[in-house]
Amino acid sequence: MAERPPKPTEWAAGGVLHRSDGLQPRYLVVHRPRYDDWSLPKGHAEPGELLIECAIREVEEETGIAPVADAPIGTISYDAGKVRKVVRWWTMEGDGEFAANDEVDDHAWLSFDEATERISYVNDRNVLARAHRLVEEPTAGTVFLVRHALAGKRSRWEAPDTTRPLDDDGRRQAKALRRFLQSFPVTRVVSSPYRRCVQTVAPLAKRIGTHLETDDALAEHQGPEAAIDLIRSLRGESAVLSSHGDIVGGLIGHFAADGVPIEGELEWKKGSVWILDTVDGHPVAARYVPPPS
């Protein structure tokens, strides 16, 4: 096989600094002359350094502001040339005034809308969006509800159905889902114990260095009640949940009946994602993302 070796992984961490002007939160964005871009302060971890320590150090080095970490935002990943980057983020507050340096020559304290428009990268905009929700409401969360990818026909699998794996198309879908989801900050990855569900989100968990949990609440034929309890337990989290058509359909039907605003068709094809915004573990909005092509 013509196979390329994996890219080396560089771990990094950063923070979303926020202040209030009495009316609305404002966020610090920085300009890096080396890249001529606007971003959020972050940097790579030193050997033996905890990621939270890295985030605090890098924010202070790049801005001159001594920060205190508030809440975890989540982890994202992206390719930067020959290196694969994995970045863990926190919301932060801090004292002091900005000081220009070799890495950062300018800054701006902006509203959420202004900062979103100024920032150069989709990944950073996703991080800022989650940070903004946490700053406004500490129990705010996001659930990425994934129906497992393609796994062939149940009737053609002679072993226990819990062991049925993804087929070739399903494995391609899982990689595409990883590429989509890794641009959003994620704090947890939880799956039905069924093999096809685990395989659907395993590439994401591996890429962002997050332990893949399994929970029977997401297993087939369980009914939506246990999954609803699981979602309620994820207050303040940004979690990816991998489950089955009956569970996903039961959940979306339940939320729609409860009056949760729904964007998109009421469907849940294999490899699709429902993005649920939550407050205190209760969905307040839902958006359907079709399976990757």
Buried (B, 14 or more C-beta within 10 A) or exposed (E): EEEEEEEEEEBBBBBBBBEEEEEEBBBBBBBBEEEEBBBBBBBBBEEEBEBBBBBBBBBBBBBBBEBEBBBBBBBBBBEEEEEBBBBBBBBBBBEEEBEBEEBBEEBBBBBBEBBBEBBBBEBBBBBBBBBBBBBEBBBBBBBBBBBBBBBBEEEEBEEEEEEBBBBEBBBBBBBBBBBBBBBBBBBBBBBBEBBBBBBBBBBBBEBBEBEBEBBEBBBBEBEBEBBBEBBBEBBBBBBBBBBBBBBBBBBBEBBBEEEBEBEBEEBBEBBBBBBBBBBEBBBBBBEBBEBBE
